[in-house]
């Protein structure tokens, strides 16, 4: 099985799709920091360049990428789900604005 997403660092809660991912696919990704492999079943269609959750995230949990919080989950996000503006409040602006 070839990998379909990349993870920047160990401990990141999301990976980035390097090709379209179909809902229900059993997929693998590579953690660039140490070349380890992560497996997950996708819950949603995830377009190329978009994020997939690697762990379950509770509402208001920090979403981690590059070892830093990139935002906060606006609702429960399940492992394998599509992570985007419908369930992520970006860290670029103050939370609650």
C-alpha positions, -999 to 999 in steps of 0.1 A, spaced: 0 0 0 15 34 -10 10 64 13 -17 89 6 -9 116 32 20 132 49 25 141 86 50 168 94 60 158 129 54 131 155 25 142 177 7 161 150 -31 156 151 -36 160 113 -19 149 81 -21 164 46 -35 144 17 -11 141 -12 -39 128 -35 -76 126 -32 -88 102 -5 -121 84 -8 -144 78 22 -140 44 37 -104 39 24 -79 22 46 -48 44 40 -13 50 52 7 81 57 44 89 64 56 110 93 84 131 77 103 136 110 112 99 114 98 81 83 74 61 104 41 49 90 6 58 102 -26 39 92 -61 52 93 -95 46 77 -109 77 61 -144 87 72 -149 113 45 -137 123 11 -106 144 16 -93 164 -14 -57 167 -23 -39 192 -1 -65 191 27 -62 177 62 -72 143 77 -76 138 115 -51 113 129 -67 111 163 -101 118 178 -104 155 188 -129 168 213 -147 201 207 -124 230 217 -93 208 215 -62 223 199 -55 209 164 -17 204 161 4 206 129 41 214 127 41 208 165 21 239 170 -16 246 174 -31 257 141 -66 261 155 -93 247 176 -119 220 168 -153 237 167 -170 203 172 -160 167 179 -137 154 151 -132 117 147 -100 100 135 -101 97 97 -124 128 93 -119 157 70 -105 187 89 -114 221 74 -133 253 80 -165 234 89 -149 219 120 -117 240 126 -114 276 139 -80 288 127 -54 301 151 -47 331 128 -73 351 145 -82 353 182 -106 325 192 -142 337 196 -140 365 170 
